Amino acid sequence: MKSAGVRGPVSIEATEERKSRVLVIGGGVAGMSASRALSSLGHAVSLIERTGHLGGRAARAGLAFPDLRPCREAVSKLIDQVTGDPAIEVLPSREIVSWGREDGRHAVELDDGRRIEADAVVVATGLEGVPAALVPEYGHGRKGVLTAQELEERLSAGAPLIEGELRSAVFVQCVGSRTERRGVPYCSALCCANSIKNALALKLEDPSCEVAVLYIDIRTTGPGQEALYREARRRGVRFIRGQPSLVTERDGRLLVCGENTLLRELYEIPADLVVLATGLRQSPSNLWMFDDLGIAQGTAGFPCLDGSRASAEGIFFAGSARGPMDLPAAERDARACALDVHEHLRGSRS
């Protein structure tokens, strides 16, 4: 299976004059994939990204799953496709300061004074990580304790993971995820496969490195993910059911302490590297935007659309803005969203 951003746009020839404009908010994989698909369907696109670069979280990731190729290869290709498409206007370092409706169209004003009128809006703003500080007993901030995102950024940059020799690594799942009290109540969808592919990558780099994954449940539902899990086990990655109770230090090394809930045995695992798979949640800016748009939100902060991708006002949601998704799923969802937008705009003109 190809990684997110590698495949070309939806292969439907535009047969109508390019009249409709779609505003896409968010320049990650979902936003860029939706923009490319909308362009191929005959629509002009204005793509707004609040940071100065496209790619979102994927641009800072290390390896893609299930094929373990560098994410930057797929993301860079998608960025080149978007920036080289004359039908897509890319507006980096911009934020929306006001919304309105005029003659049935969406009218937005940007922080640089620019005004954009659009026939439909696609919200592809993605999610942010749950702060690891919400679970202080796991020791984020200690030398050698990283979040999964921090590990990905070091892998992507080719930077050392730790100072000195890496003899043992422990991945801790569901940090601030699947919990009501300190984080979010839902599964964040991509954490299991993400940890498995990073654990496998460490094993492939150095088979002598001891690697363990501490989990509640292993959820590998996407294409190729179960095979990745089996390959990690075959390569010697240990999977231990039971989150740790504490990450501390002993004799100059990290020590991960907890209970194997399957065997009902306590464990103490010396480690040079501990990776915390933190959950994903809506950012405050996303929630404020939903309020401005009049989009009802559930208790978890996701739009209440009764299973649809669109609100009654022609505002569509793509990728993780609808719910946590891994990159391939977000890309597929964005393409499906583009088709929904296309049908909506065709219907509005008929």
WOGIBEL-V917822 format. One record per pair of residues at least 24 apart in sequence whose C-alpha atoms are under 6 Angstrom apart, sorted by the first residue. I is the first residue (numbers start at 0). J is the second residue. If there is no record, write none. Layout:
BEGIN
I_J + I_J
END
This chain:
BEGIN
3_326 + 3_327 + 3_330 + 4_73 + 4_74 + 4_77 + 5_73 + 8_35 + 8_36 + 9_36 + 13_40 + 13_41 + 17_41 + 17_42 + 20_44 + 20_117 + 20_118 + 21_117 + 21_118 + 21_119 + 21_120 + 22_117 + 22_120 + 23_120 + 23_121 + 24_122 + 24_123 + 25_123 + 25_124 + 26_53 + 26_54 + 27_54 + 27_55 + 28_54 + 29_123 + 29_318 + 29_329 + 29_330 + 29_333 + 30_123 + 32_330 + 32_333 + 33_333 + 33_334 + 33_337 + 36_337 + 37_337 + 43_86 + 44_87 + 45_87 + 45_88 + 46_88 + 46_89 + 46_90 + 47_90 + 47_91 + 48_91 + 48_92 + 49_92 + 49_93 + 49_94 + 50_92 + 51_91 + 51_92 + 59_152 + 60_151 + 60_152 + 60_155 + 61_151 + 61_154 + 61_155 + 65_223 + 65_224 + 119_313 + 120_314 + 120_315 + 121_314 + 121_315 + 121_316 + 122_316 + 123_317 + 123_320 + 124_320 + 125_319 + 125_320 + 126_279 + 126_280 + 126_281 + 127_279 + 127_280 + 127_282 + 128_278 + 128_279 + 129_277 + 129_278 + 129_279 + 133_181 + 136_245 + 137_245 + 137_246 + 138_246 + 143_272 + 144_272 + 144_273 + 145_274 + 146_274 + 146_275 + 147_274 + 147_275 + 147_276 + 165_271 + 166_208 + 167_208 + 167_209 + 167_210 + 167_270 + 167_271 + 168_210 + 168_270 + 168_271 + 168_272 + 168_273 + 169_210 + 169_211 + 169_212 + 169_273 + 170_212 + 170_273 + 170_274 + 171_213 + 171_275 + 171_276 + 172_214 + 172_276 + 173_276 + 174_276 + 174_277 + 175_277 + 175_278 + 176_278 + 187_278 + 187_279 + 187_323 + 188_323 + 188_324 + 189_325 + 199_231 + 210_236 + 211_236 + 211_237 + 211_238 + 212_238 + 213_239 + 213_240 + 213_241 + 213_242 + 214_240 + 214_241 + 214_242 + 215_240 + 215_241
END
